[in-house]
Amino acid sequence: IQTLEKQVQILTNLVHAQSNIVSKFSCSKGSSGSNTASECISKVADQAKKIAKLEKDLNSLQTTVSAHVSDQWPSGSYCILASGNCPAGFSLCSGYMKAISLYAGSAYYMKQATFGDSKIQCHGRCGQYGHWTGELYINACCK
């Protein structure tokens, strides 16, 4: 999506630049010292075609970006880690394990972390209960 948004911005800038060029366009004299009206019209027409193509590309990219930006989750059955309330259509599923046996109650075997509402932590103070030191809490939103 970010790449598409960047492309939309680039094309928008190009359309504006081309429009500015055409608005300031003046036919300068050719190498022969003269410039016919048909040559000027041809140059302006070429610029207008380029602007039309850029505008078409811009509209196409904007449509593509709009199609990819959605408030809906993909179809199917799956779970995501919870962090606060679950999105519409999802139900909270929670589980835990306490006093998990680890080889040792040291930082080498246990790194405490939080993932939204889920976490890995020590049971009591780290090492307090010997090798019965791990706790795992998982809170997920499932559909």
PyMOL CGO cylinders between C-alpha atoms (Angstrom):
from pymol import cmd
from pymol.cgo import CYLINDER

trace = [
    CYLINDER, 0.00, 0.00, 0.00, 2.81, 2.43, 0.87, 0.3, 1, 1, 1, 1, 1, 1,
    CYLINDER, 2.81, 2.43, 0.87, 4.43, 1.82, -2.53, 0.3, 1, 1, 1, 1, 1, 1,
    CYLINDER, 4.43, 1.82, -2.53, 1.12, 2.50, -4.28, 0.3, 1, 1, 1, 1, 1, 1,
    CYLINDER, 1.12, 2.50, -4.28, 0.60, 5.67, -2.23, 0.3, 1, 1, 1, 1, 1, 1,
    CYLINDER, 0.60, 5.67, -2.23, 4.09, 6.86, -3.23, 0.3, 1, 1, 1, 1, 1, 1,
    CYLINDER, 4.09, 6.86, -3.23, 3.30, 6.16, -6.89, 0.3, 1, 1, 1, 1, 1, 1,
    CYLINDER, 3.30, 6.16, -6.89, 0.06, 8.12, -6.59, 0.3, 1, 1, 1, 1, 1, 1,
    CYLINDER, 0.06, 8.12, -6.59, 1.97, 11.06, -5.10, 0.3, 1, 1, 1, 1, 1, 1,
    CYLINDER, 1.97, 11.06, -5.10, 4.60, 10.94, -7.86, 0.3, 1, 1, 1, 1, 1, 1,
    CYLINDER, 4.60, 10.94, -7.86, 1.95, 10.85, -10.59, 0.3, 1, 1, 1, 1, 1, 1,
    CYLINDER, 1.95, 10.85, -10.59, 0.03, 13.67, -8.90, 0.3, 1, 1, 1, 1, 1, 1,
    CYLINDER, 0.03, 13.67, -8.90, 3.19, 15.78, -8.91, 0.3, 1, 1, 1, 1, 1, 1,
    CYLINDER, 3.19, 15.78, -8.91, 3.81, 14.95, -12.58, 0.3, 1, 1, 1, 1, 1, 1,
    CYLINDER, 3.81, 14.95, -12.58, 0.27, 15.92, -13.56, 0.3, 1, 1, 1, 1, 1, 1,
    CYLINDER, 0.27, 15.92, -13.56, 0.66, 19.25, -11.76, 0.3, 1, 1, 1, 1, 1, 1,
    CYLINDER, 0.66, 19.25, -11.76, 4.07, 19.83, -13.35, 0.3, 1, 1, 1, 1, 1, 1,
    CYLINDER, 4.07, 19.83, -13.35, 2.77, 19.04, -16.84, 0.3, 1, 1, 1, 1, 1, 1,
    CYLINDER, 2.77, 19.04, -16.84, -0.23, 21.33, -16.29, 0.3, 1, 1, 1, 1, 1, 1,
    CYLINDER, -0.23, 21.33, -16.29, 2.08, 24.14, -15.21, 0.3, 1, 1, 1, 1, 1, 1,
    CYLINDER, 2.08, 24.14, -15.21, 4.25, 23.62, -18.29, 0.3, 1, 1, 1, 1, 1, 1,
    CYLINDER, 4.25, 23.62, -18.29, 1.24, 23.82, -20.61, 0.3, 1, 1, 1, 1, 1, 1,
    CYLINDER, 1.24, 23.82, -20.61, -0.15, 26.91, -18.86, 0.3, 1, 1, 1, 1, 1, 1,
    CYLINDER, -0.15, 26.91, -18.86, 3.20, 28.66, -19.29, 0.3, 1, 1, 1, 1, 1, 1,
    CYLINDER, 3.20, 28.66, -19.29, 3.79, 27.17, -22.73, 0.3, 1, 1, 1, 1, 1, 1,
    CYLINDER, 3.79, 27.17, -22.73, 4.85, 29.58, -25.43, 0.3, 1, 1, 1, 1, 1, 1,
    CYLINDER, 4.85, 29.58, -25.43, 5.98, 28.67, -28.88, 0.3, 1, 1, 1, 1, 1, 1,
    CYLINDER, 5.98, 28.67, -28.88, 9.50, 29.88, -29.42, 0.3, 1, 1, 1, 1, 1, 1,
    CYLINDER, 9.50, 29.88, -29.42, 10.86, 30.49, -32.87, 0.3, 1, 1, 1, 1, 1, 1,
    CYLINDER, 10.86, 30.49, -32.87, 12.21, 27.45, -34.61, 0.3, 1, 1, 1, 1, 1, 1,
    CYLINDER, 12.21, 27.45, -34.61, 15.68, 27.14, -36.09, 0.3, 1, 1, 1, 1, 1, 1,
    CYLINDER, 15.68, 27.14, -36.09, 14.46, 28.77, -39.27, 0.3, 1, 1, 1, 1, 1, 1,
    CYLINDER, 14.46, 28.77, -39.27, 13.39, 31.81, -37.27, 0.3, 1, 1, 1, 1, 1, 1,
    CYLINDER, 13.39, 31.81, -37.27, 9.67, 31.25, -37.70, 0.3, 1, 1, 1, 1, 1, 1,
    CYLINDER, 9.67, 31.25, -37.70, 7.10, 29.16, -35.98, 0.3, 1, 1, 1, 1, 1, 1,
    CYLINDER, 7.10, 29.16, -35.98, 3.82, 28.25, -37.57, 0.3, 1, 1, 1, 1, 1, 1,
    CYLINDER, 3.82, 28.25, -37.57, 0.56, 28.03, -35.67, 0.3, 1, 1, 1, 1, 1, 1,
    CYLINDER, 0.56, 28.03, -35.67, 0.28, 24.35, -36.59, 0.3, 1, 1, 1, 1, 1, 1,
    CYLINDER, 0.28, 24.35, -36.59, 3.68, 23.63, -34.96, 0.3, 1, 1, 1, 1, 1, 1,
    CYLINDER, 3.68, 23.63, -34.96, 2.50, 25.35, -31.76, 0.3, 1, 1, 1, 1, 1, 1,
    CYLINDER, 2.50, 25.35, -31.76, -0.79, 23.46, -31.82, 0.3, 1, 1, 1, 1, 1, 1,
    CYLINDER, -0.79, 23.46, -31.82, 1.08, 20.19, -32.35, 0.3, 1, 1, 1, 1, 1, 1,
    CYLINDER, 1.08, 20.19, -32.35, 3.34, 20.87, -29.34, 0.3, 1, 1, 1, 1, 1, 1,
    CYLINDER, 3.34, 20.87, -29.34, 0.38, 21.77, -27.13, 0.3, 1, 1, 1, 1, 1, 1,
    CYLINDER, 0.38, 21.77, -27.13, -1.52, 18.66, -28.32, 0.3, 1, 1, 1, 1, 1, 1,
    CYLINDER, -1.52, 18.66, -28.32, 1.48, 16.45, -27.46, 0.3, 1, 1, 1, 1, 1, 1,
    CYLINDER, 1.48, 16.45, -27.46, 1.61, 17.94, -23.96, 0.3, 1, 1, 1, 1, 1, 1,
    CYLINDER, 1.61, 17.94, -23.96, -2.15, 17.49, -23.57, 0.3, 1, 1, 1, 1, 1, 1,
    CYLINDER, -2.15, 17.49, -23.57, -1.83, 13.78, -24.52, 0.3, 1, 1, 1, 1, 1, 1,
    CYLINDER, -1.83, 13.78, -24.52, 0.91, 13.33, -21.92, 0.3, 1, 1, 1, 1, 1, 1,
    CYLINDER, 0.91, 13.33, -21.92, -1.24, 15.01, -19.27, 0.3, 1, 1, 1, 1, 1, 1,
    CYLINDER, -1.24, 15.01, -19.27, -4.24, 12.84, -20.20, 0.3, 1, 1, 1, 1, 1, 1,
    CYLINDER, -4.24, 12.84, -20.20, -2.12, 9.67, -19.86, 0.3, 1, 1, 1, 1, 1, 1,
    CYLINDER, -2.12, 9.67, -19.86, -0.73, 10.80, -16.50, 0.3, 1, 1, 1, 1, 1, 1,
    CYLINDER, -0.73, 10.80, -16.50, -4.23, 11.58, -15.25, 0.3, 1, 1, 1, 1, 1, 1,
    CYLINDER, -4.23, 11.58, -15.25, -5.45, 8.15, -16.41, 0.3, 1, 1, 1, 1, 1, 1,
    CYLINDER, -5.45, 8.15, -16.41, -2.51, 6.45, -14.64, 0.3, 1, 1, 1, 1, 1, 1,
    CYLINDER, -2.51, 6.45, -14.64, -3.18, 8.52, -11.52, 0.3, 1, 1, 1, 1, 1, 1,
    CYLINDER, -3.18, 8.52, -11.52, -6.87, 7.57, -11.47, 0.3, 1, 1, 1, 1, 1, 1,
    CYLINDER, -6.87, 7.57, -11.47, -5.99, 3.91, -11.98, 0.3, 1, 1, 1, 1, 1, 1,
    CYLINDER, -5.99, 3.91, -11.98, -3.52, 3.96, -9.08, 0.3, 1, 1, 1, 1, 1, 1,
    CYLINDER, -3.52, 3.96, -9.08, -5.98, 5.77, -6.82, 0.3, 1, 1, 1, 1, 1, 1,
    CYLINDER, -5.98, 5.77, -6.82, -8.58, 3.09, -7.59, 0.3, 1, 1, 1, 1, 1, 1,
    CYLINDER, -8.58, 3.09, -7.59, -6.04, 0.35, -6.83, 0.3, 1, 1, 1, 1, 1, 1,
    CYLINDER, -6.04, 0.35, -6.83, -5.08, 1.97, -3.52, 0.3, 1, 1, 1, 1, 1, 1,
    CYLINDER, -5.08, 1.97, -3.52, -8.74, 2.38, -2.54, 0.3, 1, 1, 1, 1, 1, 1,
    CYLINDER, -8.74, 2.38, -2.54, -9.39, -1.29, -3.30, 0.3, 1, 1, 1, 1, 1, 1,
    CYLINDER, -9.39, -1.29, -3.30, -6.51, -2.38, -1.04, 0.3, 1, 1, 1, 1, 1, 1,
    CYLINDER, -6.51, -2.38, -1.04, -7.36, -0.09, 1.86, 0.3, 1, 1, 1, 1, 1, 1,
    CYLINDER, -7.36, -0.09, 1.86, -10.26, -1.75, 3.61, 0.3, 1, 1, 1, 1, 1, 1,
    CYLINDER, -10.26, -1.75, 3.61, -11.66, -2.01, 7.11, 0.3, 1, 1, 1, 1, 1, 1,
    CYLINDER, -11.66, -2.01, 7.11, -12.50, -5.66, 6.50, 0.3, 1, 1, 1, 1, 1, 1,
    CYLINDER, -12.50, -5.66, 6.50, -10.36, -8.59, 7.52, 0.3, 1, 1, 1, 1, 1, 1,
    CYLINDER, -10.36, -8.59, 7.52, -9.65, -11.32, 4.94, 0.3, 1, 1, 1, 1, 1, 1,
    CYLINDER, -9.65, -11.32, 4.94, -12.07, -14.24, 4.86, 0.3, 1, 1, 1, 1, 1, 1,
    CYLINDER, -12.07, -14.24, 4.86, -11.18, -17.54, 6.47, 0.3, 1, 1, 1, 1, 1, 1,
    CYLINDER, -11.18, -17.54, 6.47, -10.67, -18.89, 9.98, 0.3, 1, 1, 1, 1, 1, 1,
    CYLINDER, -10.67, -18.89, 9.98, -7.67, -17.59, 11.90, 0.3, 1, 1, 1, 1, 1, 1,
    CYLINDER, -7.67, -17.59, 11.90, -6.56, -15.89, 15.10, 0.3, 1, 1, 1, 1, 1, 1,
    CYLINDER, -6.56, -15.89, 15.10, -4.61, -12.71, 15.76, 0.3, 1, 1, 1, 1, 1, 1,
    CYLINDER, -4.61, -12.71, 15.76, -2.98, -11.73, 19.05, 0.3, 1, 1, 1, 1, 1, 1,
    CYLINDER, -2.98, -11.73, 19.05, -5.32, -9.54, 21.09, 0.3, 1, 1, 1, 1, 1, 1,
    CYLINDER, -5.32, -9.54, 21.09, -4.41, -6.05, 22.19, 0.3, 1, 1, 1, 1, 1, 1,
    CYLINDER, -4.41, -6.05, 22.19, -7.51, -4.53, 23.75, 0.3, 1, 1, 1, 1, 1, 1,
    CYLINDER, -7.51, -4.53, 23.75, -10.92, -5.24, 22.25, 0.3, 1, 1, 1, 1, 1, 1,
    CYLINDER, -10.92, -5.24, 22.25, -11.22, -7.72, 19.39, 0.3, 1, 1, 1, 1, 1, 1,
    CYLINDER, -11.22, -7.72, 19.39, -12.26, -6.42, 15.95, 0.3, 1, 1, 1, 1, 1, 1,
    CYLINDER, -12.26, -6.42, 15.95, -15.85, -6.93, 14.82, 0.3, 1, 1, 1, 1, 1, 1,
    CYLINDER, -15.85, -6.93, 14.82, -16.48, -10.56, 13.87, 0.3, 1, 1, 1, 1, 1, 1,
    CYLINDER, -16.48, -10.56, 13.87, -13.73, -11.91, 16.18, 0.3, 1, 1, 1, 1, 1, 1,
    CYLINDER, -13.73, -11.91, 16.18, -14.13, -13.55, 19.60, 0.3, 1, 1, 1, 1, 1, 1,
    CYLINDER, -14.13, -13.55, 19.60, -11.61, -13.42, 22.43, 0.3, 1, 1, 1, 1, 1, 1,
    CYLINDER, -11.61, -13.42, 22.43, -9.91, -16.76, 23.20, 0.3, 1, 1, 1, 1, 1, 1,
    CYLINDER, -9.91, -16.76, 23.20, -7.59, -16.89, 26.20, 0.3, 1, 1, 1, 1, 1, 1,
    CYLINDER, -7.59, -16.89, 26.20, -5.34, -19.51, 27.73, 0.3, 1, 1, 1, 1, 1, 1,
    CYLINDER, -5.34, -19.51, 27.73, -2.35, -19.81, 30.01, 0.3, 1, 1, 1, 1, 1, 1,
    CYLINDER, -2.35, -19.81, 30.01, 0.27, -22.15, 31.41, 0.3, 1, 1, 1, 1, 1, 1,
    CYLINDER, 0.27, -22.15, 31.41, 1.81, -21.52, 34.83, 0.3, 1, 1, 1, 1, 1, 1,
    CYLINDER, 1.81, -21.52, 34.83, 4.78, -23.04, 36.60, 0.3, 1, 1, 1, 1, 1, 1,
    CYLINDER, 4.78, -23.04, 36.60, 6.26, -24.28, 33.33, 0.3, 1, 1, 1, 1, 1, 1,
    CYLINDER, 6.26, -24.28, 33.33, 9.37, -26.37, 33.95, 0.3, 1, 1, 1, 1, 1, 1,
    CYLINDER, 9.37, -26.37, 33.95, 12.49, -24.92, 32.37, 0.3, 1, 1, 1, 1, 1, 1,
    CYLINDER, 12.49, -24.92, 32.37, 16.05, -26.18, 32.58, 0.3, 1, 1, 1, 1, 1, 1,
    CYLINDER, 16.05, -26.18, 32.58, 16.98, -23.19, 34.74, 0.3, 1, 1, 1, 1, 1, 1,
    CYLINDER, 16.98, -23.19, 34.74, 15.39, -19.99, 35.97, 0.3, 1, 1, 1, 1, 1, 1,
    CYLINDER, 15.39, -19.99, 35.97, 17.93, -17.69, 34.34, 0.3, 1, 1, 1, 1, 1, 1,
    CYLINDER, 17.93, -17.69, 34.34, 17.76, -15.02, 31.63, 0.3, 1, 1, 1, 1, 1, 1,
    CYLINDER, 17.76, -15.02, 31.63, 19.48, -17.48, 29.27, 0.3, 1, 1, 1, 1, 1, 1,
    CYLINDER, 19.48, -17.48, 29.27, 16.35, -19.69, 29.31, 0.3, 1, 1, 1, 1, 1, 1,
    CYLINDER, 16.35, -19.69, 29.31, 13.65, -17.07, 29.90, 0.3, 1, 1, 1, 1, 1, 1,
    CYLINDER, 13.65, -17.07, 29.90, 13.18, -13.71, 28.21, 0.3, 1, 1, 1, 1, 1, 1,
    CYLINDER, 13.18, -13.71, 28.21, 10.12, -11.92, 29.50, 0.3, 1, 1, 1, 1, 1, 1,
    CYLINDER, 10.12, -11.92, 29.50, 8.08, -10.19, 26.81, 0.3, 1, 1, 1, 1, 1, 1,
    CYLINDER, 8.08, -10.19, 26.81, 4.62, -8.79, 26.16, 0.3, 1, 1, 1, 1, 1, 1,
    CYLINDER, 4.62, -8.79, 26.16, 2.78, -9.08, 22.83, 0.3, 1, 1, 1, 1, 1, 1,
    CYLINDER, 2.78, -9.08, 22.83, -0.36, -6.94, 23.13, 0.3, 1, 1, 1, 1, 1, 1,
    CYLINDER, -0.36, -6.94, 23.13, -2.36, -8.71, 25.86, 0.3, 1, 1, 1, 1, 1, 1,
    CYLINDER, -2.36, -8.71, 25.86, -0.22, -11.89, 25.68, 0.3, 1, 1, 1, 1, 1, 1,
    CYLINDER, -0.22, -11.89, 25.68, 2.97, -12.40, 27.64, 0.3, 1, 1, 1, 1, 1, 1,
    CYLINDER, 2.97, -12.40, 27.64, 5.81, -14.66, 28.67, 0.3, 1, 1, 1, 1, 1, 1,
    CYLINDER, 5.81, -14.66, 28.67, 7.04, -14.12, 32.21, 0.3, 1, 1, 1, 1, 1, 1,
    CYLINDER, 7.04, -14.12, 32.21, 8.63, -15.71, 35.25, 0.3, 1, 1, 1, 1, 1, 1,
    CYLINDER, 8.63, -15.71, 35.25, 6.47, -17.60, 37.75, 0.3, 1, 1, 1, 1, 1, 1,
    CYLINDER, 6.47, -17.60, 37.75, 6.91, -15.40, 40.82, 0.3, 1, 1, 1, 1, 1, 1,
    CYLINDER, 6.91, -15.40, 40.82, 10.39, -13.88, 40.94, 0.3, 1, 1, 1, 1, 1, 1,
    CYLINDER, 10.39, -13.88, 40.94, 12.64, -15.42, 38.29, 0.3, 1, 1, 1, 1, 1, 1,
    CYLINDER, 12.64, -15.42, 38.29, 14.24, -18.53, 39.83, 0.3, 1, 1, 1, 1, 1, 1,
    CYLINDER, 14.24, -18.53, 39.83, 12.09, -18.36, 43.00, 0.3, 1, 1, 1, 1, 1, 1,
    CYLINDER, 12.09, -18.36, 43.00, 10.65, -21.84, 42.39, 0.3, 1, 1, 1, 1, 1, 1,
    CYLINDER, 10.65, -21.84, 42.39, 13.72, -23.50, 40.90, 0.3, 1, 1, 1, 1, 1, 1,
    CYLINDER, 13.72, -23.50, 40.90, 13.12, -24.81, 37.40, 0.3, 1, 1, 1, 1, 1, 1,
    CYLINDER, 13.12, -24.81, 37.40, 9.31, -24.26, 37.68, 0.3, 1, 1, 1, 1, 1, 1,
    CYLINDER, 9.31, -24.26, 37.68, 9.83, -20.78, 36.43, 0.3, 1, 1, 1, 1, 1, 1,
    CYLINDER, 9.83, -20.78, 36.43, 7.84, -20.04, 33.27, 0.3, 1, 1, 1, 1, 1, 1,
    CYLINDER, 7.84, -20.04, 33.27, 4.40, -18.58, 32.64, 0.3, 1, 1, 1, 1, 1, 1,
    CYLINDER, 4.40, -18.58, 32.64, 2.75, -18.15, 29.26, 0.3, 1, 1, 1, 1, 1, 1,
    CYLINDER, 2.75, -18.15, 29.26, -0.46, -16.16, 28.71, 0.3, 1, 1, 1, 1, 1, 1,
    CYLINDER, -0.46, -16.16, 28.71, -2.05, -16.06, 25.27, 0.3, 1, 1, 1, 1, 1, 1,
    CYLINDER, -2.05, -16.06, 25.27, -5.00, -13.80, 24.43, 0.3, 1, 1, 1, 1, 1, 1,
    CYLINDER, -5.00, -13.80, 24.43, -6.14, -14.07, 20.84, 0.3, 1, 1, 1, 1, 1, 1,
    CYLINDER, -6.14, -14.07, 20.84, -9.01, -12.82, 18.73, 0.3, 1, 1, 1, 1, 1, 1,
    CYLINDER, -9.01, -12.82, 18.73, -10.35, -15.64, 16.56, 0.3, 1, 1, 1, 1, 1, 1,
    CYLINDER, -10.35, -15.64, 16.56, -12.92, -16.00, 13.79, 0.3, 1, 1, 1, 1, 1, 1,
]
cmd.load_cgo(trace, "trace")
